Amino acid sequence: RFGTMAALGAAGAGLFGAHAALAGRLLILCVLLRRWLRCCICRVPSRRCRAGRGGRPLEPTVEGLHRRFLELYLASASDEELKGLTGGLAESKVLSMQRKMTMPDGQQLAYWDVGPQDSDADGGGAVLICNGLGARVMTWAPLLDALHAASPSWRHRRLVIFDYRGQFDSQPLAEGGEISVELSAGDAARLADKLGLRRCSLLCWSTGVQVGLQLALER
């Protein structure tokens, strides 16, 4: 692969003549765009762009990310129903799957609890996701899609995702209220207790890594 790219680079730089330079630049462009061409234009399923469900490419739009989340975690929906979720309907459907929990201090958190509820019995286990600050459920769709495609065990995993205090559909912070790593870790622990998660895996990103580490230290 390195030798091929070196040859294309030399051709694109004009070392083999003007005609070779033009051909080389076009080939380099195709190489750089190959995944986009294969997945979004030619619709050729592959390990790099196939879906966790049905081998379909992941549509790189907000609507596509919400639809993929539904494909992975809304088992009751048919392909026809999912295709009809356009114009923001996919996002509305994902939001309708939210639940709410009230913390001891009265703060209300929004969360998703999807996948098999008896995941321990199926051998999958539960996964608690700690978002990055300002991120929410749809940002995980590409990774979750790849995990489902790579390992059949992900079909048996229970997935729990929550919005931090004051963000998105969680209750806005009261005047003088605050958000911190320690508070978020405490919220995650109480949510896990409420859902009966005696043990779970943590999947964290950005600020969520600090929340996950704090949670692991406390628990």
C-alpha positions as CSV (number, residue, x, y, z in Angstrom):
1,R,0.0,0.0,0.0
2,F,2.9,2.4,0.8
3,G,4.5,1.7,-2.5
4,T,1.3,2.3,-4.4
5,M,0.7,5.6,-2.7
6,A,4.3,6.7,-3.3
7,A,3.9,5.9,-7.0
8,L,0.6,7.8,-7.2
9,G,2.3,10.7,-5.3
10,A,5.1,10.8,-7.8
11,A,2.7,10.7,-10.7
12,G,0.6,13.4,-9.2
13,A,3.7,15.6,-8.8
14,G,4.3,15.4,-12.5
15,L,7.5,13.2,-12.3
16,F,6.1,10.9,-15.0
17,G,4.7,13.6,-17.4
18,A,1.7,15.8,-17.6
19,H,-0.8,13.0,-18.6
20,A,0.4,10.8,-15.7
21,A,0.1,13.8,-13.3
22,L,-3.6,14.3,-14.1
23,A,-4.3,10.5,-13.9
24,G,-2.3,10.3,-10.6
25,R,-4.2,13.2,-9.0
26,L,-7.6,11.6,-10.0
27,L,-6.5,8.3,-8.6
28,I,-5.3,9.9,-5.3
29,L,-8.7,11.6,-5.0
30,C,-10.5,8.3,-5.6
31,V,-8.3,6.6,-2.9
32,L,-9.0,9.4,-0.4
33,L,-12.8,9.2,-1.2
34,R,-13.0,5.5,-1.6
35,R,-15.0,4.8,1.6
36,W,-17.4,7.6,0.8
37,L,-17.8,6.3,-2.8
38,R,-18.3,2.7,-1.7
39,C,-20.6,3.3,1.2
40,C,-22.7,6.3,0.1
41,I,-22.7,6.2,-3.7
42,C,-22.2,2.6,-4.7
43,R,-23.9,1.2,-1.5
44,V,-21.5,-1.7,-1.4
45,P,-21.6,-3.4,2.0
46,S,-18.2,-3.9,3.6
47,R,-16.6,-4.3,7.1
48,R,-15.8,-0.6,7.1
49,C,-19.2,0.8,6.2
50,R,-21.7,-2.0,6.8
51,A,-24.4,-1.5,9.4
52,G,-25.0,-3.4,12.5
53,R,-28.3,-4.3,11.0
54,G,-28.9,-5.6,7.5
55,G,-25.4,-4.6,6.1
56,R,-26.6,-1.1,5.2
57,P,-24.2,1.9,5.1
58,L,-24.5,4.4,7.9
59,E,-26.0,7.6,6.6
60,P,-23.8,10.5,7.9
61,T,-26.5,12.9,8.8
62,V,-28.3,13.8,12.1
63,E,-31.4,12.0,10.8
64,G,-29.3,9.0,9.7
65,L,-27.7,8.7,13.1
66,H,-31.0,8.8,14.9
67,R,-32.4,6.2,12.5
68,R,-29.4,3.9,13.0
69,F,-29.9,4.1,16.8
70,L,-33.5,3.0,16.3
71,E,-32.4,0.2,14.0
72,L,-30.1,-1.1,16.7
73,Y,-32.3,-0.6,19.8
74,L,-36.0,-0.6,18.6
75,A,-36.6,-4.2,17.8
76,S,-40.3,-3.8,17.3
77,A,-39.8,-1.4,14.3
78,S,-39.9,-2.8,10.8
79,D,-37.7,-1.6,8.0
80,E,-40.7,0.1,6.3
81,E,-41.5,2.0,9.5
82,L,-37.9,3.1,9.9
83,K,-37.7,4.3,6.3
84,G,-40.7,6.5,6.8
85,L,-39.1,8.4,9.7
86,T,-38.0,11.5,7.8
87,G,-38.1,15.2,8.5
88,G,-37.2,15.0,12.2
89,L,-39.4,12.0,13.0
90,A,-36.4,9.8,13.7
91,E,-35.2,12.2,16.3
92,S,-38.6,12.5,17.9
93,K,-38.9,8.7,18.1
94,V,-35.5,8.5,19.8
95,L,-36.5,11.2,22.3
96,S,-39.8,9.4,23.0
97,M,-37.7,6.4,24.3
98,Q,-36.3,8.6,27.1
99,R,-37.2,8.1,30.7
100,K,-36.8,10.5,33.7
101,M,-35.3,10.0,37.2
102,T,-35.5,12.4,40.1
103,M,-32.3,12.7,42.3
104,P,-32.5,13.1,46.1
105,D,-31.9,16.9,45.7
106,G,-34.9,17.2,43.3
107,Q,-32.9,17.4,40.1
108,Q,-34.4,15.5,37.3
109,L,-32.3,13.6,34.8
110,A,-33.2,12.2,31.4
111,Y,-31.8,8.8,30.3
112,W,-32.2,5.9,27.9
113,D,-32.3,2.3,29.0
114,V,-32.4,0.1,25.9
115,G,-31.5,-3.4,24.9
116,P,-32.2,-6.7,26.7
117,Q,-33.2,-6.0,30.3
118,D,-31.8,-9.5,31.3
119,S,-28.5,-8.8,29.6
120,D,-26.6,-10.6,32.4
121,A,-28.5,-13.8,31.7
122,D,-27.8,-13.5,28.0
123,G,-24.1,-13.1,28.6
124,G,-23.9,-9.6,27.1
125,G,-23.9,-7.5,30.3
126,A,-24.9,-3.9,30.8
127,V,-23.0,-0.9,29.5
128,L,-23.3,2.6,31.1
129,I,-22.3,5.4,28.8
130,C,-20.8,8.7,30.1
131,N,-21.1,11.3,27.4
132,G,-18.7,14.1,26.6
133,L,-20.0,17.5,27.9
134,G,-22.5,18.7,25.4
135,A,-22.9,15.4,23.6
136,R,-25.9,13.0,23.7
137,V,-27.2,9.7,22.4
138,M,-26.9,10.2,18.7
139,T,-23.1,10.9,18.8
140,W,-22.6,7.3,19.8
141,A,-24.4,5.8,16.8
142,P,-21.4,5.3,14.6
143,L,-19.4,3.5,17.4
144,L,-22.4,1.5,18.5
145,D,-23.0,0.5,14.9
146,A,-19.4,-0.6,14.5
147,L,-19.5,-2.6,17.7
148,H,-22.7,-4.4,16.6
149,A,-21.1,-5.2,13.3
150,A,-17.9,-6.5,14.9
151,S,-19.4,-8.6,17.7
152,P,-22.7,-10.4,17.8
153,S,-22.6,-10.2,21.6
154,W,-23.6,-6.5,21.4
155,R,-27.1,-7.6,20.5
156,H,-27.3,-8.9,24.0
157,R,-26.0,-5.9,25.8
158,R,-28.2,-3.5,27.8
159,L,-27.3,0.1,27.1
160,V,-27.8,3.0,29.6
161,I,-27.1,6.6,28.5
162,F,-28.0,9.7,30.5
163,D,-28.0,13.5,30.0
164,Y,-26.0,15.4,32.5
165,R,-27.6,17.9,34.9
166,G,-28.9,21.0,33.1
167,Q,-28.3,19.6,29.6
168,F,-30.8,18.7,26.9
169,D,-33.8,17.0,28.3
170,S,-32.5,16.9,31.9
171,Q,-34.0,19.5,34.1
172,P,-32.4,23.0,33.8
173,L,-30.1,23.9,36.7
174,A,-31.8,26.0,39.4
175,E,-30.3,29.4,40.2
176,G,-27.0,28.8,41.9
177,G,-27.0,25.2,40.8
178,E,-23.8,23.6,39.6
179,I,-22.5,20.7,37.6
180,S,-19.2,18.9,38.3
181,V,-17.4,15.6,37.7
182,E,-18.2,14.4,41.3
183,L,-21.9,15.3,40.9
184,S,-22.2,13.6,37.6
185,A,-20.5,10.5,38.9
186,G,-22.9,10.4,41.8
187,D,-25.8,10.8,39.4
188,A,-24.5,7.8,37.4
189,A,-24.1,5.7,40.5
190,R,-27.7,6.5,41.6
191,L,-29.0,5.7,38.1
192,A,-27.2,2.4,38.1
193,D,-28.7,1.6,41.6
194,K,-32.2,2.5,40.4
195,L,-31.9,0.2,37.4
196,G,-30.4,-2.6,39.4
197,L,-27.0,-2.6,37.7
198,R,-24.9,-4.4,40.2
199,R,-22.0,-4.6,37.7
200,C,-21.6,-2.9,34.3
201,S,-19.0,-1.8,31.8
202,L,-18.3,1.9,31.4
203,L,-18.0,3.4,27.9
204,C,-16.8,7.0,28.2
205,W,-15.7,9.9,26.0
206,S,-14.1,13.3,26.7
207,T,-15.5,14.7,30.0
208,G,-17.2,11.4,30.5
209,V,-13.8,9.7,31.0
210,Q,-13.3,11.9,34.1
211,V,-16.8,11.0,35.2
212,G,-16.2,7.3,34.6
213,L,-12.9,7.4,36.5
214,Q,-14.5,9.2,39.5
215,L,-17.3,6.6,39.5
216,A,-14.8,3.7,39.4
217,L,-12.9,5.3,42.4
218,E,-16.1,5.7,44.4
219,R,-17.6,2.3,43.6
